[in-house]
């Protein structure tokens, strides 16, 4: 089966009650693109954590702002791009660092990096842009029968 390319783009208020909308979109898109249930959950949690970080840190909990969310399904990968106009993050906090039993800080970014194949942040003219990518498994070969 060939995967169709898909692009879903929407604007979400920076209110945590809308995180469920993003989770549903990410989880369903991942499932349609052939990821296993465990991978769908991990990816959904990673995007949810990234959204929560924007709300908490970039917008400091103010629900009066917006986050642009783009979900792109390609033949070989899923891309999720978040764009906000909040405060720029502390780059040191975005860098991977070892987790220990004493530090709670950084667990979200660790979770995001462990679930995704690529994580890229940059400051762009329109604000803060975070791009998360997950490689997809190769589609089944044409003509291959189920169960064989």
N, C-alpha and C positions, 0 to 999 in steps of 0.2 A: 504494500500500500504506500503510495506517495503521500507525503505530508503536504497539506496546503499551507501556504504562508498566511499568517493572520496577524493583525495589528489591532489591539484594543487600547484606546487612549481615553482617559477620563480625568476629571478634576475632583479631588476629594477634600472636603473640609478637614482642617487639622484638629478634628475632634475624635477622640479615641472610639466613640460609638460607631464610626464608619470603618474601623479596621476590619470588621467582619465582612464588609463588601469586598475589600481587597483580598482577604483570605479566601473567600469563595471563588473569586475570579482566578487567582493564582492556582489554587488547588484543582479546579476544573480544567483549566488550560493544561496544566501538567499531566493530568490523567488522559485527556484527549490526545496529547502528544506522545503517549506511550510510556510514561514513567511509572514505576512500581509504586504501590501505596506508601511505602516507607519514604521513598524519594519525594513524593508529592507532599507528604507531611513536613519533611525537613525543609523543602524549598518554601512552602507556605509559611513556616515558622521564621525562616530567614527574612523573607520580604516583610512579614509582620513586624519583626524586630527592627528592621531598617525604618519602617514607617513610624514606629513608636519612638525611635531615636530622633527622627525629624520633629515630631510633635513635642517631645520632652526637651530636647536640646536646642534645635534651631529656632523653634517658635516658643520655647519656654512655657509650654502648656497652654498657650493662648489659642482657643478654638476658632478665632476669627480669620485665620489665614487659610491658604489652600496648598495642596500638594498635587502636582501633575504626576500621574502614573501612566506609564506606557508598558504594555505587555506585548511582546513580539514573539511569535512562534515562527521559526524558520525550519528548514529541512534538517539542520544539524544541531540546533540549539534553541533555548528559550532565553530571551533577554527581558529584564525588568529594569526600567529606568525611572528613578524618582527625581523630581525637580522641585526645589523649594526656594523661597526668597528670604529665608531666615538667616540667623547668624551662622557664619562659617564655622565648621567644626575645628576643634583642636587636632591638628594632624598627628600629633604624638599619640592621641587616643585611638586613632584609626589604624595605627601600625600593629601588626600581630605581635603578641608577647605571650610568654608562657603563663598559663593559669596556675594558681596555687590555691591551697585550702583557705588562705586568709583574705584574699582579695576578691571582692564581688565585682569590681570594676572591670570592664572589658569582656565580660562573658558574652554579651550580645554580639560584639564584633567577632569574637571567636566562633560563635554559633553560625553567624552569617558566612564566614570564610570556610567553615567546615562543610556547609551544605551546598555552596556554590563553587563552580569551577573557576570563575573569574569575578573579581570585585574591583571596581575602579571608581574612584571619586575624583572629581575635578570641579574647580570653580569656573563657571562659564558666564558669559555676559548676562544671562537671565537668572543666575543664582547658583545654588549648590546642586550638582548633578551626581547621583550615585547610580552606577550601572552594574547590575548583577546578572551573570550569565551561567547557564547550566547546559552542558553538552548533552545531547540526546543520544540514546542508543541507535545503532544502525537499524533502519527498518527491515522487516523480514523480506527476504528475496522474493521477487515476483515468481509466482508459480509454486511456491512452497506450500504444502498442505498442512492444515492444523493437525497437531498431535504427532507429527513426524519429526 
